Amino acid sequence: MPLPAKAFQHWLHVVAPSASTADICRLSGIKRTTLAQQLVRGKVAESTLVSISRALKRSPLADLAAFESYADLAGRPQPPTPAELVSQIATMDLLRAVISRSAPAYGGYGDDGSALTPALGAAPHATSVRNWVDAIDDGELRHRVSDATGVAPQNYSAQLTANRLSPELAVATARAAGVGFTGGLVATGLLTEAEAGWPPEAKQAALDALSDGELTVLAGERLQALGKTLRRQEHEQEQTKKIWENLG
Amino acid sequence: MMATLEWMTLVVCCVALFLRVPDAVRGRNRTVFGILFLGSLCSVLAVSELYEVIDGALGGWDLTSLILRYLVFATVLLVGLRVTSGLAAARAHQLISGGIGRWALGLGCLAVTVAFFLTGSSWPPAGPPAQGAGGAGDADLSPWFTAAGRTYPAFVSLVLAAPLLAAVRSRLPRLVRAGALLVLLGAVCAALSLPAALTPPSWAGAQHFVNYAAALGYVVGLVVFWFSGLIASPSGNARARLRRNRN
């Protein structure tokens, strides 16, 4: 559930007592109508709070933790597991790592790697949400999340497929999996890795810690999933084209 | 209300027809234009006032109502063939174009012709019943003529229902699915209009509603298909997706 408007306004009053709504919107780049609508409805989106917090150079994580539904985020956050970190590496970066580890004849640098390998892209990536859930799933996770939140499994899956997950569900998923609460917020793009308190080299270190076999299997799985998605899209495109050829 | 429905259907058909004129001139999908042309012709004949005029010109013995049925059959046949090949529904296409479909069309034509002459021979000389209204004078036989005229459309609509439903439930572009949904609603109404023809005259309102809703569903659905293709941008293909994948 998004943040209650009353608590949000209280928070806003504490962090920026002298700023008007117009100032806040100008600073944070939120449309005034958007904010007004959220306040009228009584529910303020988490992303609104994060944008304002960022604009005021505060910590979005700490500010989010000030709200009752995100109280779990308070205190020292549990660091992400290596699997979570690797899940936030884009598929193309994983493939690049495979090539980078290969023999020079194939364009790689051998076992040692090289400073020439480009840096990993920042999370989130195109399939970061599903990859995150897959990384922490023990096989029963989706059922537990569904039981805890009342969200139907097929709705949950649909969100994953669309690479979306509401912050509330992201936190509920982390709780059900027993991992740190920041993973889902990073995977959904609500927080950056730095805002979540992840060390800057954490992803690279987790990637380097993978054995060649682990890395190759993981890259292969990702590539297969990407191939499936592309094939499905191509098939749908074909179908659409056929409809337009005959009826358009 | 009946007059409103009749005129509204005519206007919608004509608007759809005019929208397709440029494409037809360019030679693109002339069959769809043909479908809409036949559909418009049918809806002209379905307007009571215009029907009287045309039927008067043809001798005034209600031959026009028989012609109208044949036109409807032709329109439905073309729609069935086009929609099934568009949706790549090979089995449904085979059902309509193959032996079963030809038998259905033949039997439909036979039924409507027989019903026409049986009904016609029992008409009083004062004047035959108004078409489509379920028969003003001969409530006993003319519903059978109406029902016979709806057999083949109902057959094609039932065949189309499954592939249309699959298209509605697919993950195709939203407008395409909206078009499929509209055609599906039209098909359901067309199928329902067959039993509706045999309901008592007190149900005339509902009878007319399903009949015109069927026509409107088909025509507006075709327009939405056309429109969805018109606004679709050529970008967004799979290769672009692969390039974007790093985002």
HADDOCK unambig.tbl for C-alpha pairs under 7 A between the chains (distance, minus, plus):
assign (segid A and resid 90 and name CA) (segid B and resid 246 and name CA) 6.31 0.50 0.50
assign (segid A and resid 92 and name CA) (segid B and resid 246 and name CA) 6.31 0.50 0.50
assign (segid A and resid 125 and name CA) (segid B and resid 246 and name CA) 6.37 0.50 0.50
assign (segid A and resid 125 and name CA) (segid B and resid 247 and name CA) 5.91 0.50 0.50
assign (segid A and resid 126 and name CA) (segid B and resid 245 and name CA) 5.82 0.50 0.50
assign (segid A and resid 126 and name CA) (segid B and resid 246 and name CA) 6.49 0.50 0.50
assign (segid A and resid 126 and name CA) (segid B and resid 247 and name CA) 6.19 0.50 0.50
assign (segid A and resid 230 and name CA) (segid B and resid 238 and name CA) 6.01 0.50 0.50
assign (segid A and resid 233 and name CA) (segid B and resid 238 and name CA) 6.54 0.50 0.50
assign (segid A and resid 234 and name CA) (segid B and resid 238 and name CA) 6.16 0.50 0.50
assign (segid A and resid 236 and name CA) (segid B and resid 172 and name CA) 6.06 0.50 0.50
assign (segid A and resid 239 and name CA) (segid B and resid 87 and name CA) 6.96 0.50 0.50
assign (segid A and resid 240 and name CA) (segid B and resid 172 and name CA) 6.73 0.50 0.50
assign (segid A and resid 242 and name CA) (segid B and resid 86 and name CA) 5.35 0.50 0.50
assign (segid A and resid 243 and name CA) (segid B and resid 86 and name CA) 4.18 0.50 0.50
assign (segid A and resid 243 and name CA) (segid B and resid 87 and name CA) 5.85 0.50 0.50
assign (segid A and resid 244 and name CA) (segid B and resid 229 and name CA) 5.73 0.50 0.50
assign (segid A and resid 246 and name CA) (segid B and resid 29 and name CA) 6.81 0.50 0.50
assign (segid A and resid 246 and name CA) (segid B and resid 82 and name CA) 6.03 0.50 0.50
assign (segid A and resid 246 and name CA) (segid B and resid 85 and name CA) 6.92 0.50 0.50
assign (segid A and resid 246 and name CA) (segid B and resid 86 and name CA) 4.94 0.50 0.50
assign (segid A and resid 247 and name CA) (segid B and resid 32 and name CA) 6.40 0.50 0.50
assign (segid A and resid 247 and name CA) (segid B and resid 82 and name CA) 6.74 0.50 0.50
assign (segid A and resid 247 and name CA) (segid B and resid 86 and name CA) 6.45 0.50 0.50
assign (segid A and resid 247 and name CA) (segid B and resid 222 and name CA) 6.80 0.50 0.50
assign (segid A and resid 247 and name CA) (segid B and resid 225 and name CA) 6.36 0.50 0.50
assign (segid A and resid 247 and name CA) (segid B and resid 226 and name CA) 6.43 0.50 0.50
assign (segid A and resid 248 and name CA) (segid B and resid 225 and name CA) 5.59 0.50 0.50
assign (segid A and resid 248 and name CA) (segid B and resid 226 and name CA) 3.89 0.50 0.50
assign (segid A and resid 248 and name CA) (segid B and resid 229 and name CA) 5.67 0.50 0.50
